[in-house]
Every structure is written in structure tokens, then in C-alpha cells.
Amino acid sequence: MIEFELDPQTLKDLGIFVDNTSEKSISNIYNRTQTEGGRNYLYQLMRHPISDIDRLKKRTELIQYMMSEDFELKISADQLAYVEHYLKLNTDPLKNSKGSALIQHLSHQISPDNDYYLIQSGVQQLVYLFKHLRDKLRSTNTTIPSLQFKAYQERIIELIEHSDFECIYEKSEKISFTKLNKLDHLLREKYKEQTEDLVDLVYKLDAYISIAKVSKHRQFVIPEYSTLNTQKLTLDTFYHPLLKKAVPYSLQMDETSHLCFLTGPNMAGKSTFLKSVGLSIYLAHIGFPVPAKKMTTTIYHGIMTAINLSDDIHLGHSHFYSEVKRVKETALKIKDKKRLFVIFDELFRGTNVKDAFDSSLLVIKAFSEIKESTFFISTHITEIANEIEYIKNIQFKRLGSKRVNNIPTYTYTLENGISHERMGMQILKKEGVIDILDSIVNNKK
């Protein structure tokens, strides 16, 4: 299996982990976990996209099942924190005998011991957890195929319904000192590994419950995966989930039209569109529901983007040199990984117009010949279109704009064709920049 290519630049460009304290990052959109362990597992999923269609289908089936069943667990961060702290106690388990149990209980009554208190608290929280899991999993309908959920269910039930733990389900809610010793011996010695595995499974379920709840509430769609050897991408009514009133887009790509040449004036929404496309591909390759009405995609082996590329002052690299390096990295990854999803926003903006034209034309023509990968390239240099309009496998897309009373307005809709609109001067006039500069110059005369 080819490891999926996802580097820090692409994570940054797509805004996956930009700000974990607000909804300004994609990671926080999906994070409604109830435990720290659940959140950590969620972020682990998001940092490791996969290119194995079988694993992706198992994950999407699990999330689909949880969405359809509204599956939830009544757990809390405090409860699991107690459990984790208890399982990590660096003290010997209590001895499983009535005599030892009585002596340790009386000793604690006379001189309270913090470790004994932590054992009491941890065992009590695990008893609550065992009971809740048994009640929940016994009543859960698993007729909808989800092999991953059934696997989790079977592993949990194997432990919590083991005959050694029958005492947990007795009618008495109070844990006697003899039962405390017995359970501590079972949980921290005899079944320590299985108990830690149980906690890990709870964290995984917490993460998947969060994904399912968010996706159902926002009406995200489960992506479908093409099994064809040739590439295919269909995105119907997709949008960027961080925008409150997003204008949706739709597009189709395949091996006969695998390069999108995107144009549009400043502020028309080119970068937002490119981020929305890249984000959809990324989410599909972590098996998460996507903000769209429908999505079908081939399996890619990585995503490479250059949207918010900057110069490197420490290394003395100019913006243009950083762009050249990124193109080189991408070419090498294509050579290595074969099928990549590539996004370049304003290709070669860091140099003069002539160099940008020549360099862009060379790269675009080369990319158009690489039919195994998909490319989205935006530019302000629309004259390039005249040199590539004969290439059949290039799609020409533009973002809508128009002038109303000579004021630039934007529709943010994706259209066929090439935009030759120049809005720079109109924006300068609208913001009063020209008037301010004129007044400065006139006052100096």
C-alpha cells in the first residue's frame, strides 16, 4: 500500500489545524468529543489520510451506521480521566482475599490513604462504564452492515461480560471492600491489558460519534470511491464548511479533462474555491463525510498544494524560489506516488510577468500530459489561455464577476470559460486610495 502524501504546507493551506480553540480550523468543526482521548484519536485520524479503499469503506460504513442509529455514549472527560489515572497507578494491586481486604479497608478508615482513595474512585468509574457499555451494546441494532462497529462491539462485550466480572452487575450499587479488592486485582493485574484496550475502544467510539453527530447536523455526505483504474472526480454542490453563507460549486473531472485552469479577478473567490476542492479530497481520504450533496472520487496517493506559500527569510529564499521548489517537490512526488491531487494558486506570482508567463506555460503544458494526476491551477495571467486552448484535457473555469454602476460585484459562482476582468483599479477607487494619494500630492504643491 502506498503511504498517502500530506505535508505541513498542505495542512496549513487547507486550514486543518490552524486554530484548535475556535471553529476557524477544520479539525474543530468535527471535534465534539467528550474526552481528551477521543479528541486525540480524532486528530490522529485527521493527520493520517489513507489510500486503501477497503479501509476507507470500513470507516465510512462505521460513520454511516452511527449517523443512521444516532449512536451515543454517556461518558465524560472527568470519568475517563479518573479511569486513566487509576490504571496508571504505580502501586501493587490490592490482594484478592477477604482477610487482606478487611485489613486494608480498616487501615484506610484509621489513616486515609490517597492511593486507596484513587483505587476506590477508579474502580467505581469503571463499574459505571462497564454497566453503561453493556446496556448500550445489548440494545444496539447491528443489522446495518458495519464490520468495524461489530468488531468494536465484540471486543468490548468479550471483556465486560466475562464471568469474572459478574459481581459488577449485582443489584447492590455499593462496592464492598471485598469486591473492591477483587475488582482492583482483575482490572489492574489479571485483565490490565484488556481493560486498557477497552478504554482505547471507548476513545475511538467517542471520536466516531463526534464525526457522525457533526456530519448529520450539518448534512454532510458520505463520499463514494471509484474502483476504476482511471481517475474520476464528481463533486455536486460542495462548499467550504467555514463559510456561513457559502455559494456551492459543482464539477466533474476524469482522465480526459484532468487539469482545471482557473481565472477570475481579485476577490472573486479563487482561493476559497481551491481550498474547498482540496478539502473535499482530503476529507474523502480520511473517510469523513464531506460538505456536499454528492461526491465520488478515485483514490489518490496524496495532495500537494501551494496556496499560502511564503518566502523563507531565514534561508534567504525569495517567494519565486519557494514556488520553484514547490513545483519541483510536486514533480518528484508525482514520479514517486503516481497519482496526486495538485493545487497551485496564482502560480509564479513571485516574479515578473514575463517570467511568470513563460514558467506557468511550461509547467501547465507538462501537467496536462500527466493524466494519472489531477491539477487545479489559478492565474491572473489570462493570456496563457491563448497558448493552451487547443489542449483538450484542460477545463477552463472562471469565478463570476460583473460591474454594477462601475462597481465590482462578485457572484462567487463557478462558470465555464476564461475571465478577462481587471478589477484592481476599481477596487482602489472604491476604497478611496486614489483620492487619498491625490490629496497628499496636491497638498505638497
DOGUDO-364222 format. One record per residue (C-alpha): residue number from 0; residue in one letter; y, z, x. Coordinates in Angstrom, 2 decimals, decimal comma. Example, Ala and Ser with C-alpha at 12.3 -4.5 7.8 and 13.67 -1.06 7.14 Angstrom:
2
0  A  -4,50  7,80  12,30 .
1  S  -1,06  7,14  13,67 .
end
This chain:
445
0  M  0,00  0,00  0,00 .
1  I  3,46  -0,94  1,31 .
2  E  5,86  2,01  1,53 .
3  F  8,94  1,46  -0,63 .
4  E  12,14  0,91  1,36 .
5  L  15,03  3,16  0,24 .
6  D  17,55  4,21  2,87 .
7  P  20,55  6,60  2,77 .
8  Q  23,04  3,76  2,34 .
9  T  21,31  2,58  -0,85 .
10  L  21,03  6,14  -2,20 .
11  K  24,75  6,53  -1,57 .
12  D  25,68  3,15  -3,08 .
13  L  23,73  3,85  -6,28 .
14  G  25,10  7,40  -6,58 .
15  I  21,68  9,05  -6,83 .
16  F  22,56  12,39  -5,20 .
17  V  26,34  12,15  -5,00 .
18  D  27,19  15,45  -6,71 .
19  N  24,48  17,86  -7,77 .
20  T  26,97  20,16  -9,50 .
21  S  28,01  17,75  -12,23 .
22  E  26,82  14,72  -14,18 .
23  K  28,51  12,41  -11,69 .
24  S  25,18  11,83  -9,98 .
25  I  22,12  10,09  -11,38 .
26  S  19,94  12,99  -10,26 .
27  N  21,79  15,38  -12,55 .
28  I  21,51  13,09  -15,56 .
29  Y  17,74  13,58  -15,55 .
30  N  17,84  17,23  -14,47 .
31  R  17,34  19,52  -17,46 .
32  T  14,64  21,51  -15,70 .
33  Q  14,21  25,19  -16,44 .
34  T  13,00  26,24  -12,98 .
35  E  14,06  25,71  -9,39 .
36  G  10,59  24,43  -8,56 .
37  G  10,83  21,90  -11,39 .
38  R  14,19  20,69  -10,11 .
39  N  12,85  20,36  -6,56 .
40  Y  9,90  18,32  -7,78 .
41  L  12,21  16,11  -9,86 .
42  Y  14,34  15,39  -6,80 .
43  Q  11,21  14,72  -4,77 .
44  L  10,21  12,04  -7,28 .
45  M  13,68  10,54  -7,06 .
46  R  13,64  10,38  -3,27 .
47  H  10,33  8,53  -3,10 .
48  P  10,13  5,31  -5,16 .
49  I  6,73  3,63  -5,13 .
50  S  5,46  0,07  -5,14 .
51  D  1,99  0,83  -6,55 .
52  I  1,77  -0,48  -10,11 .
53  D  -1,13  1,81  -11,05 .
54  R  0,75  4,94  -10,00 .
55  L  3,86  3,75  -11,83 .
56  K  1,91  3,10  -15,02 .
57  K  0,32  6,57  -14,88 .
58  R  3,76  8,13  -14,52 .
59  T  5,34  6,12  -17,32 .
60  E  2,39  6,88  -19,62 .
61  L  2,84  10,59  -18,93 .
62  I  6,56  10,45  -19,71 .
63  Q  5,96  8,30  -22,79 .
64  Y  3,42  10,84  -24,05 .
65  M  5,84  13,72  -23,57 .
66  M  8,60  11,79  -25,33 .
67  S  6,38  10,99  -28,32 .
68  E  4,98  14,54  -28,61 .
69  D  8,23  16,41  -27,78 .
70  F  6,11  18,45  -25,39 .
71  E  7,83  21,61  -24,13 .
72  L  7,01  24,83  -22,30 .
73  K  8,70  28,18  -22,89 .
74  I  9,29  29,11  -19,30 .
75  S  12,32  30,30  -17,36 .
76  A  13,61  30,31  -13,81 .
77  D  13,51  34,14  -13,70 .
78  Q  9,89  34,24  -14,86 .
79  L  8,71  31,82  -12,20 .
80  A  10,88  33,48  -9,55 .
81  Y  9,04  36,75  -10,23 .
82  V  5,70  34,92  -10,01 .
83  E  6,58  33,20  -6,73 .
84  H  7,86  36,40  -5,17 .
85  Y  4,71  38,19  -6,29 .
86  L  2,37  35,54  -4,85 .
87  K  4,21  35,68  -1,51 .
88  L  3,93  39,48  -1,18 .
89  N  2,85  40,40  2,34 .
90  T  0,70  43,32  1,19 .
91  D  -3,02  43,60  0,62 .
92  P  -4,18  43,02  -2,97 .
93  L  -4,92  46,14  -4,98 .
94  K  -8,56  47,22  -4,81 .
95  N  -10,63  46,29  -7,84 .
96  S  -12,16  49,70  -8,61 .
97  K  -11,30  52,38  -11,17 .
98  G  -11,00  55,10  -8,54 .
99  S  -8,60  53,14  -6,37 .
100  A  -6,64  52,02  -9,42 .
101  L  -6,16  55,62  -10,58 .
102  I  -5,09  56,85  -7,16 .
103  Q  -2,57  54,01  -6,67 .
104  H  -1,21  54,48  -10,19 .
105  L  -0,70  58,24  -9,73 .
106  S  0,80  57,72  -6,29 .
107  H  3,35  55,32  -7,78 .
108  Q  4,19  57,82  -10,54 .
109  I  4,86  60,57  -7,99 .
110  S  6,63  58,40  -5,43 .
111  P  7,67  54,98  -6,82 .
112  D  6,67  52,14  -4,54 .
113  N  8,61  48,85  -4,57 .
114  D  5,58  46,70  -3,75 .
115  Y  3,61  48,29  -6,59 .
116  Y  6,52  47,57  -8,95 .
117  L  6,64  43,92  -7,80 .
118  I  2,90  43,63  -8,39 .
119  Q  3,32  45,02  -11,92 .
120  S  6,16  42,59  -12,66 .
121  G  4,41  39,57  -11,15 .
122  V  1,11  40,21  -12,93 .
123  Q  2,93  40,73  -16,23 .
124  Q  4,78  37,42  -15,89 .
125  L  1,57  35,58  -15,01 .
126  V  -0,16  37,12  -18,05 .
127  Y  2,67  35,79  -20,24 .
128  L  2,34  32,40  -18,55 .
129  F  -1,45  32,25  -18,97 .
130  K  -1,17  33,09  -22,68 .
131  H  1,58  30,57  -23,32 .
132  L  -0,22  27,79  -21,47 .
133  R  -3,46  28,45  -23,34 .
134  D  -1,74  28,45  -26,75 .
135  K  0,28  25,35  -25,89 .
136  L  -2,53  23,28  -24,38 .
137  R  -5,04  24,21  -27,07 .
138  S  -2,68  22,90  -29,76 .
139  T  -1,65  19,78  -27,84 .
140  N  -2,83  16,44  -29,18 .
141  T  -4,11  14,27  -26,35 .
142  T  -5,26  11,30  -28,45 .
143  I  -2,44  9,21  -26,99 .
144  P  -3,77  7,92  -23,66 .
145  S  -2,20  9,74  -20,73 .
146  L  -4,67  10,19  -17,93 .
147  Q  -2,17  12,13  -15,86 .
148  F  -1,47  14,65  -18,62 .
149  K  -5,18  15,14  -19,28 .
150  A  -5,73  15,75  -15,58 .
151  Y  -3,00  18,41  -15,55 .
152  Q  -4,38  19,94  -18,74 .
153  E  -7,93  20,16  -17,43 .
154  R  -6,87  21,73  -14,14 .
155  I  -4,81  24,38  -15,91 .
156  I  -7,45  25,21  -18,51 .
157  E  -10,13  25,47  -15,82 .
158  L  -8,28  28,46  -14,36 .
159  I  -6,70  30,20  -17,36 .
160  E  -9,91  30,09  -19,43 .
161  H  -12,19  31,21  -16,61 .
162  S  -14,42  34,08  -17,72 .
163  D  -12,90  36,34  -15,03 .
164  F  -9,60  36,24  -16,92 .
165  E  -10,94  37,16  -20,38 .
166  C  -9,20  40,53  -20,15 .
167  I  -5,83  38,77  -20,31 .
168  Y  -6,41  37,68  -23,89 .
169  E  -7,39  41,06  -25,28 .
170  K  -5,28  42,27  -28,20 .
171  S  -3,57  45,03  -26,24 .
172  E  -0,26  43,81  -24,77 .
173  K  -0,09  46,68  -22,32 .
174  I  -1,64  46,18  -18,90 .
175  S  -3,54  49,32  -17,93 .
176  F  -3,61  50,42  -14,30 .
177  T  -7,28  49,40  -14,02 .
178  K  -6,52  45,96  -15,46 .
179  L  -3,55  45,69  -13,10 .
180  N  -5,75  46,22  -10,07 .
181  K  -8,35  43,78  -11,35 .
182  L  -5,83  41,04  -12,06 .
183  D  -3,99  41,51  -8,77 .
184  H  -7,29  41,16  -6,94 .
185  L  -8,10  37,97  -8,88 .
186  L  -4,65  36,39  -8,64 .
187  R  -3,78  37,18  -5,03 .
188  E  -7,21  37,08  -3,46 .
189  K  -10,14  35,52  -5,31 .
190  Y  -8,13  32,80  -7,10 .
191  K  -4,96  32,76  -4,99 .
192  E  -5,17  29,05  -4,18 .
193  Q  -5,87  28,14  -7,83 .
194  T  -3,01  30,35  -9,02 .
195  E  -0,58  28,69  -6,62 .
196  D  -1,86  25,32  -7,85 .
197  L  -1,20  26,43  -11,43 .
198  V  2,41  27,32  -10,60 .
199  D  2,82  23,93  -8,89 .
200  L  1,50  22,17  -12,01 .
201  V  3,96  24,11  -14,17 .
202  Y  6,79  22,88  -11,96 .
203  K  5,56  19,31  -12,29 .
204  L  5,36  19,63  -16,08 .
205  D  8,86  21,13  -16,10 .
206  A  10,19  18,08  -14,24 .
207  Y  8,45  15,57  -16,52 .
208  I  9,56  17,47  -19,64 .
209  S  13,13  17,20  -18,38 .
210  I  12,84  13,44  -17,81 .
211  A  11,30  12,94  -21,25 .
212  K  13,89  15,05  -23,10 .
213  V  16,85  13,35  -21,45 .
214  S  15,38  9,88  -21,96 .
215  K  14,57  10,46  -25,62 .
216  H  18,02  11,92  -26,31 .
217  R  19,77  9,02  -24,59 .
218  Q  17,36  6,40  -25,96 .
219  F  16,33  5,13  -22,54 .
220  V  13,39  2,72  -22,46 .
221  I  10,13  2,88  -20,52 .
222  P  10,06  -0,08  -18,07 .
223  E  7,22  -2,58  -18,13 .
224  Y  5,73  -4,06  -14,98 .
225  S  4,76  -7,68  -14,40 .
226  T  1,38  -8,27  -12,81 .
227  L  2,30  -11,81  -11,79 .
228  N  2,39  -12,71  -8,11 .
229  T  5,68  -14,48  -8,67 .
230  Q  8,78  -12,41  -9,27 .
231  K  10,12  -11,71  -12,74 .
232  L  13,02  -9,59  -13,98 .
233  T  14,16  -9,23  -17,58 .
234  L  16,87  -6,73  -18,47 .
235  D  18,02  -6,59  -22,07 .
236  T  21,17  -4,64  -22,99 .
237  F  21,29  -2,48  -19,87 .
238  Y  24,25  -0,41  -18,72 .
239  H  25,38  2,28  -16,29 .
240  P  24,48  5,72  -17,66 .
241  L  27,55  7,46  -16,18 .
242  L  29,92  5,37  -18,32 .
243  K  30,66  6,83  -21,75 .
244  K  31,56  3,51  -23,39 .
245  A  29,66  1,08  -21,25 .
246  V  29,63  -2,63  -22,09 .
247  P  25,95  -3,66  -21,83 .
248  Y  24,64  -6,64  -19,89 .
249  S  21,55  -8,82  -20,16 .
250  L  19,95  -11,11  -17,59 .
251  Q  16,76  -12,85  -16,52 .
252  M  15,61  -13,73  -13,03 .
253  D  12,48  -15,39  -11,64 .
254  E  11,39  -17,44  -8,64 .
255  T  13,28  -20,47  -9,99 .
256  S  16,59  -18,57  -10,12 .
257  H  16,33  -15,58  -7,82 .
258  L  19,89  -15,42  -6,45 .
259  C  22,86  -14,35  -8,55 .
260  F  26,28  -15,47  -7,30 .
261  L  28,79  -13,15  -9,00 .
262  T  32,53  -13,70  -9,28 .
263  G  35,41  -12,07  -11,11 .
264  P  38,91  -10,76  -10,38 .
265  N  39,71  -7,28  -9,11 .
266  M  38,92  -4,51  -11,64 .
267  A  36,72  -6,82  -13,73 .
268  G  33,71  -4,56  -13,12 .
269  K  31,69  -6,40  -10,47 .
270  S  30,72  -3,25  -8,57 .
271  T  29,75  -1,43  -11,76 .
272  F  27,54  -4,33  -12,79 .
273  L  25,85  -4,47  -9,39 .
274  K  25,26  -0,71  -9,41 .
275  S  23,80  -0,97  -12,92 .
276  V  21,36  -3,68  -11,82 .
277  G  20,34  -1,83  -8,68 .
278  L  19,98  1,43  -10,57 .
279  S  17,68  -0,17  -13,14 .
280  I  15,40  -1,46  -10,37 .
281  Y  15,45  1,92  -8,64 .
282  L  14,61  3,87  -11,82 .
283  A  11,78  1,49  -12,67 .
284  H  10,26  2,13  -9,23 .
285  I  10,24  5,89  -9,71 .
286  G  8,70  5,38  -13,14 .
287  F  11,69  6,80  -15,04 .
288  P  12,99  5,45  -18,36 .
289  V  15,91  3,07  -17,91 .
290  P  19,26  2,80  -19,77 .
291  A  18,44  -0,46  -21,54 .
292  K  16,77  -1,81  -24,67 .
293  K  14,03  -3,52  -22,69 .
294  M  13,06  -4,03  -19,06 .
295  T  10,28  -5,97  -17,39 .
296  T  10,17  -6,20  -13,64 .
297  T  7,96  -7,35  -10,85 .
298  I  7,06  -4,74  -8,27 .
299  Y  9,46  -4,79  -5,33 .
300  H  8,86  -3,22  -1,92 .
301  G  12,34  -1,87  -1,51 .
302  I  16,05  -2,01  -2,34 .
303  M  18,80  -2,79  0,16 .
304  T  22,45  -2,56  -0,88 .
305  A  25,88  -2,94  0,69 .
306  I  28,32  -1,78  -1,97 .
307  N  30,34  1,03  -0,39 .
308  L  29,83  0,07  3,23 .
309  S  32,35  1,53  5,68 .
310  D  33,25  1,20  9,31 .
311  D  31,91  3,70  11,85 .
312  I  34,82  5,17  13,77 .
313  H  32,54  7,31  15,94 .
314  L  30,60  4,31  17,22 .
315  G  33,64  2,07  17,31 .
316  H  32,17  -0,32  14,74 .
317  S  34,53  -2,36  12,57 .
318  H  33,85  -2,93  8,90 .
319  F  32,81  -6,51  9,63 .
320  Y  30,39  -5,40  12,33 .
321  S  28,89  -2,87  9,89 .
322  E  28,41  -5,72  7,42 .
323  V  26,73  -7,90  10,03 .
324  K  24,41  -5,02  10,95 .
325  R  23,52  -4,52  7,27 .
326  V  22,66  -8,20  6,84 .
327  K  20,51  -8,01  9,97 .
328  E  18,74  -4,86  8,70 .
329  T  18,10  -6,60  5,39 .
330  A  16,70  -9,72  7,03 .
331  L  14,35  -7,64  9,18 .
332  K  13,18  -5,64  6,15 .
333  I  12,51  -8,84  4,21 .
334  K  10,48  -10,10  7,16 .
335  D  8,55  -6,81  7,17 .
336  K  8,36  -5,85  3,48 .
337  K  8,30  -9,37  1,98 .
338  R  9,74  -8,60  -1,49 .
339  L  13,08  -6,81  -1,58 .
340  F  15,84  -6,39  -4,14 .
341  V  19,12  -7,03  -2,31 .
342  I  22,71  -6,37  -3,41 .
343  F  25,82  -7,29  -1,41 .
344  D  29,19  -6,51  -2,98 .
345  E  32,07  -8,58  -1,56 .
346  L  30,09  -10,00  1,33 .
347  F  32,04  -10,01  4,63 .
348  R  35,22  -8,55  3,22 .
349  G  35,93  -7,03  6,64 .
350  T  37,04  -10,25  8,33 .
351  N  39,45  -13,15  7,86 .
352  V  38,99  -15,63  5,02 .
353  K  37,67  -18,44  7,26 .
354  D  35,03  -16,27  8,92 .
355  A  34,13  -14,71  5,58 .
356  F  33,68  -18,17  4,03 .
357  D  31,52  -19,52  6,84 .
358  S  29,45  -16,35  7,21 .
359  S  28,91  -15,95  3,48 .
360  L  27,90  -19,57  3,06 .
361  L  25,36  -19,32  5,87 .
362  V  23,79  -16,11  4,51 .
363  I  23,74  -17,27  0,87 .
364  K  22,05  -20,54  1,75 .
365  A  19,42  -18,69  3,77 .
366  F  18,80  -16,15  0,99 .
367  S  18,41  -18,95  -1,54 .
368  E  15,38  -20,16  0,42 .
369  I  13,64  -16,76  0,34 .
370  K  12,03  -16,96  -3,09 .
371  E  9,93  -13,80  -2,77 .
372  S  13,03  -11,57  -2,96 .
373  T  15,91  -11,22  -5,41 .
374  F  19,57  -11,32  -4,37 .
375  F  22,84  -10,36  -6,05 .
376  I  25,94  -11,33  -4,09 .
377  S  29,53  -10,96  -5,26 .
378  T  32,59  -12,51  -3,64 .
379  H  36,28  -13,23  -4,15 .
380  I  35,91  -16,47  -2,19 .
381  T  35,05  -18,68  -5,13 .
382  E  35,40  -21,83  -3,04 .
383  I  31,91  -21,07  -1,73 .
384  A  30,61  -22,13  -5,14 .
385  N  31,59  -25,74  -4,42 .
386  E  29,24  -25,73  -1,43 .
387  I  26,23  -24,21  -3,21 .
388  E  26,46  -25,52  -6,76 .
389  Y  23,69  -28,04  -6,03 .
390  I  21,16  -25,27  -5,23 .
391  K  19,06  -24,97  -8,39 .
392  N  17,71  -21,47  -7,86 .
393  I  21,18  -19,86  -7,81 .
394  Q  22,57  -18,32  -11,01 .
395  F  26,35  -18,38  -11,31 .
396  K  27,63  -15,35  -13,21 .
397  R  31,12  -14,04  -13,81 .
398  L  32,69  -11,00  -15,44 .
399  G  35,05  -11,83  -18,24 .
400  S  38,82  -11,51  -17,99 .
401  K  41,86  -13,02  -19,63 .
402  R  45,61  -12,70  -19,78 .
403  V  47,37  -11,42  -22,85 .
404  N  51,17  -11,84  -22,63 .
405  N  50,61  -12,44  -18,91 .
406  I  48,97  -9,01  -18,60 .
407  P  45,44  -8,95  -17,15 .
408  T  42,77  -7,66  -19,52 .
409  Y  39,06  -7,37  -18,97 .
410  T  36,11  -7,77  -21,33 .
411  Y  33,53  -6,50  -18,78 .
412  T  31,05  -8,93  -20,31 .
413  L  28,63  -10,91  -18,17 .
414  E  29,09  -14,66  -18,63 .
415  N  27,69  -17,84  -17,12 .
416  G  29,92  -19,68  -14,72 .
417  I  32,44  -19,03  -11,94 .
418  S  35,67  -17,07  -12,28 .
419  H  38,72  -18,54  -10,56 .
420  E  41,09  -15,89  -11,97 .
421  R  43,53  -14,36  -9,50 .
422  M  44,84  -11,09  -10,90 .
423  G  46,22  -9,49  -7,73 .
424  M  49,87  -10,38  -8,27 .
425  Q  49,72  -9,47  -11,96 .
426  I  48,31  -6,03  -11,10 .
427  L  51,06  -5,47  -8,51 .
428  K  53,69  -6,40  -11,10 .
429  K  52,10  -4,27  -13,82 .
430  E  52,10  -1,19  -11,56 .
431  G  55,75  -1,80  -10,64 .
432  V  55,01  -2,17  -6,95 .
433  I  57,14  -5,30  -6,55 .
434  D  60,12  -3,71  -8,35 .
435  I  59,92  -0,62  -6,14 .
436  L  59,80  -2,71  -2,97 .
437  D  62,69  -4,91  -4,18 .
438  S  64,83  -1,83  -4,91 .
439  I  64,17  -0,47  -1,40 .
440  V  65,10  -3,77  0,22 .
441  N  68,26  -4,18  -1,93 .
442  N  69,47  -0,66  -1,15 .
443  K  69,28  -1,42  2,58 .
444  K  71,53  -4,47  2,22 .
end
